[in-house]
Amino acid sequence: MRVLVVEDEEVVGEVFVTYLRELGHQPVLVRSAEAALDRLTSASPDTILLDVRLPGMSGLEFLQLPHVRAAGIPIVAVSGVATEHQARECLRLGAADFIAKPVPLERLGEVLEVLEPYALHRRRGQPAERRERRSAPRAALATTVHVVEDDGTEWFGTSVTVSPFSVRIRPHAAVRPGRVVKLSFTPPDGGPALAALALLVREEPDGAIYFFADLNAPAVSRLSTLIARLQST
């Protein structure tokens, strides 16, 4: 994909660019939202990696611009001052996902892999091909998941599989893809419950896939350790 990276921190921006090139994408780096606007046409991005805290126009202001919203380009928002309110606001304004800094690069790769078929079909004018994400380890895990929708509706489901970045839950609920929920579950590792905002990516016959939007690095590491243990048993 052609990825427009909007990041004012020089070192962080270069890390993103290097990693995206390793994944086979074509990154273009700009330092401000104003510069990103100029590049919307010339760079023809398939997706945008957007820092929320920028000099001048903020990432939140960028998300609200009619020209940006009309473009329909999938945007991944990142922020070093991550709060639940900020994450919800970014997603409400149309961001496809929200990742707290420091950004786990593996998770960024996962997010881009989910977005890729939907981003590229816009360029090709063809239906998006569904792709299975195989890069992240996952394991079968049946545990109760408490889900709270943005209107306060609560329900309980059962996980089918879990990865450090997502969970598959059944039964289906009346949540539309692209909606954000708050979910919590207790991994069978003796630790406390995990709670996270999550984005419903898609529904499938064997469960709905929710992508974690704000799990911190210790939580990702904890899930990775659990999954490695489950896979070895």
TADANOR-V997308 format. One record per pair of residues at least 12 apart in sequence whose C-alpha atoms are under 10 Angstrom apart, sorted by sequence separation. I is the first residue (numbers start at 1). J is the second residue. If there is no record, write none. Layout:
i: (I:I)
j: (J:J)
This chain:
i: (5:17:36:50:63:78:86:87:99:116:117:118:144:145:146:157:158:159:183:184:198:199:200:4:16:50:77:87:98:115:116:117:144:145:156:157:158:182:183:184:197:198:199:3:36:63:76:77:97:116:117:143:144:145:156:157:182:183:184:197:198:199:5:13:14:28:75:76:96:97:116:142:143:144:156:157:181:182:183:196:197:198:13:27:75:82:114:115:142:143:144:157:181:182:196:197:198:3:13:28:33:60:77:82:83:114:141:142:143:156:180:181:182:195:196:197:198:2:3:13:27:32:33:59:76:77:82:97:113:114:141:142:143:155:180:181:196:197:1:10:26:32:33:59:75:76:77:78:79:80:81:82:96:113:114:140:141:142:143:179:180:181:195:196:10:26:27:28:29:30:31:33:34:59:74:75:76:77:78:79:80:81:113:140:141:142:178:179:180:195:196:8:10:27:32:33:34:73:74:75:76:77:78:79:80:81:113:139:140:141:178:179:180:194:1:2:3:4:5:6:7:8:9:27:32:33:34:72:73:74:75:76:77:78:79:80:111:113:139:140:141:145:147:177:178:179:1:2:3:4:5:6:7:8:31:32:33:34:72:73:74:75:76:77:78:79:80:110:138:139:140:176:177:178:196:1:2:3:4:5:6:7:8:31:32:33:34:52:53:69:78:79:110:138:139:145:176:177:178:195:1:2:3:4:5:6:7:8:32:33:37:47:48:49:50:51:52:53:54:69:78:110:137:138:139:144:145:149:150:162:175:176:177:194:1:2:3:4:5:6:7:32:33:36:46:47:48:49:50:51:52:53:60:63:64:68:69:109:110:137:138:141:142:143:144:147:149:157:159:176:177:5:6:32:33:40:46:47:48:49:50:51:52:53:63:109:136:137:138:140:141:142:154:156:158:175:176:183:5:6:33:34:37:40:45:46:47:48:49:50:51:52:53:63:65:136:137:138:139:140:142:153:154:155:156:157:175:194:6:7:33:44:45:46:47:48:49:50:51:52:60:61:63:64:106:107:136:138:150:152:154:156:181:183:194:6:32:33:37:41:52:60:63:64:78:106:136:149:150:151:152:173:180:182:5:37:40:59:62:63:149:150:167:172:177:179:180:181:182:191:4:61:63:76:148:149:150:166:168:172:177:178:180:181:16:40:60:148:149:165:166:167:170:172:175:177:180:189:52:147:148:149:166:168:169:170:171:172:173:189:4:52:60:76:147:148:166:168:169:170:171:172:173:187:4:76:146:147:148:168:170:171:172:187:189:75:146:147:169:170:171:172:189:13:52:74:145:146:147:168:169:170:188:4:76:145:146:168:169:170:187:3:4:5:75:144:145:146:167:168:169:187:189:2:3:4:74:144:145:167:168:169:2:3:4:5:6:7:8:9:74:143:144:145:167:168:188:2:3:4:5:6:7:8:143:144:166:167:168:1:2:3:4:5:6:7:74:75:143:166:167:1:2:3:4:5:6:7:8:9:50:73:74:142:143:165:166:167:1:2:3:4:5:6:7:8:49:52:73:141:142:160:161:165:166:7:8:48:51:72:141:160:162:164:165:166:6:7:48:49:50:51:147:149:159:160:161:162:163:164:165:47:49:51:73:145:146:147:148:158:159:160:163:165:51:72:145:147:157:159:165:147:164:7:6:164:111:165:110:164:165:110:164:107:108:163:164:106:107:164:165:49:106:107:164:165:163:164:162:163:164:88:162:164:49:163:164:48:162:163:47:162:161:47:46:47:5:46:3:4:5:6:7:47:3:6:46:47:46:47:45:46:45:46:46:46:45:44:97:96:95:96:97:94:20:138:139:19:23:92:115:137:138:141:16:19:25:91:92:114:137:139:140:20:91:92:136:138:139:12:16:19:20:23:91:138:139:141:12:15:19:23:137:138:139:140:12:137:139:140:16:20:88:138:139:87:88:138:139:137:114:84:98:98:111:97:98:110:111:97:111:96:97:96:107:107:91:3:88:87:88:1:104:1:84:104:84:99:100:101:103:104:107:1:97:98:99:100:102:103:1:97:98:99:100:101:102:1:97:98:99:100:101:104:2:96:97:99:100:1:2:1:1:91:88:87:87:84:84:83:82:82)
j: (17:29:48:62:75:90:98:99:111:128:129:130:156:157:158:169:170:171:195:196:210:211:212:17:29:63:90:100:111:128:129:130:157:158:169:170:171:195:196:197:210:211:212:17:50:77:90:91:111:130:131:157:158:159:170:171:196:197:198:211:212:213:20:28:29:43:90:91:111:112:131:157:158:159:171:172:196:197:198:211:212:213:29:43:91:98:130:131:158:159:160:173:197:198:212:213:214:20:30:45:50:77:94:99:100:131:158:159:160:173:197:198:199:212:213:214:215:20:21:31:45:50:51:77:94:95:100:115:131:132:159:160:161:173:198:199:214:215:20:29:45:51:52:78:94:95:96:97:98:99:100:101:115:132:133:159:160:161:162:198:199:200:214:215:30:46:47:48:49:50:51:53:54:79:94:95:96:97:98:99:100:101:133:160:161:162:198:199:200:215:216:29:31:48:53:54:55:94:95:96:97:98:99:100:101:102:134:160:161:162:199:200:201:215:23:24:25:26:27:28:29:30:31:49:54:55:56:94:95:96:97:98:99:100:101:102:133:135:161:162:163:167:169:199:200:201:24:25:26:27:28:29:30:31:54:55:56:57:95:96:97:98:99:100:101:102:103:133:161:162:163:199:200:201:219:25:26:27:28:29:30:31:32:55:56:57:58:76:77:93:102:103:134:162:163:169:200:201:202:219:26:27:28:29:30:31:32:33:57:58:62:72:73:74:75:76:77:78:79:94:103:135:162:163:164:169:170:174:175:187:200:201:202:219:27:28:29:30:31:32:33:58:59:62:72:73:74:75:76:77:78:79:86:89:90:94:95:135:136:163:164:167:168:169:170:173:175:183:185:202:203:32:33:59:60:67:73:74:75:76:77:78:79:80:90:136:163:164:165:167:168:169:181:183:185:202:203:210:33:34:61:62:65:68:73:74:75:76:77:78:79:80:81:91:93:164:165:166:167:168:170:181:182:183:184:185:203:222:35:36:62:73:74:75:76:77:78:79:80:81:89:90:92:93:135:136:165:167:179:181:183:185:210:212:223:36:62:63:67:71:82:90:93:94:108:136:166:179:180:181:182:203:210:212:36:68:71:90:93:94:180:181:198:203:208:210:211:212:213:222:36:93:95:108:180:181:182:198:200:204:209:210:212:213:49:73:93:181:182:198:199:200:203:205:208:210:213:222:86:181:182:183:200:202:203:204:205:206:207:223:39:87:95:111:182:183:201:203:204:205:206:207:208:222:40:112:182:183:184:204:206:207:208:223:225:112:183:184:206:207:208:209:226:51:90:112:183:184:185:206:207:208:226:43:115:184:185:207:208:209:226:43:44:45:115:184:185:186:207:208:209:227:229:43:44:45:115:185:186:208:209:210:44:45:46:47:48:49:50:51:116:185:186:187:209:210:230:45:46:47:48:49:50:51:186:187:209:210:211:45:46:47:48:49:50:51:118:119:187:210:211:46:47:48:49:50:51:52:53:54:95:118:119:187:188:210:211:212:47:48:49:50:51:52:53:54:95:98:119:187:188:206:207:211:212:54:55:95:98:119:188:207:209:211:212:213:54:55:96:97:98:99:195:197:207:208:209:210:211:212:213:96:98:100:122:194:195:196:197:207:208:209:212:214:101:122:195:197:207:209:215:198:215:59:59:217:165:219:165:219:220:166:220:164:165:220:221:164:165:222:223:108:165:166:223:224:223:224:223:224:225:150:224:226:112:226:227:112:226:227:112:227:227:115:115:116:75:116:74:75:76:77:78:118:75:78:118:119:119:120:119:120:120:121:122:123:123:123:178:178:178:179:180:178:105:223:224:105:109:178:201:223:224:227:103:106:112:178:179:201:224:226:227:108:179:180:224:226:227:101:105:108:109:112:180:227:228:230:102:105:109:113:227:228:229:230:103:228:230:231:108:112:180:230:231:180:181:231:232:231:211:182:197:198:211:198:199:211:212:199:213:199:201:201:212:213:199:112:197:197:198:112:215:113:196:216:197:212:213:214:216:217:220:115:211:212:213:214:216:217:116:212:213:214:215:216:217:117:213:214:215:216:217:220:119:213:214:216:217:119:120:120:123:213:213:213:214:213:214:214:214:216)
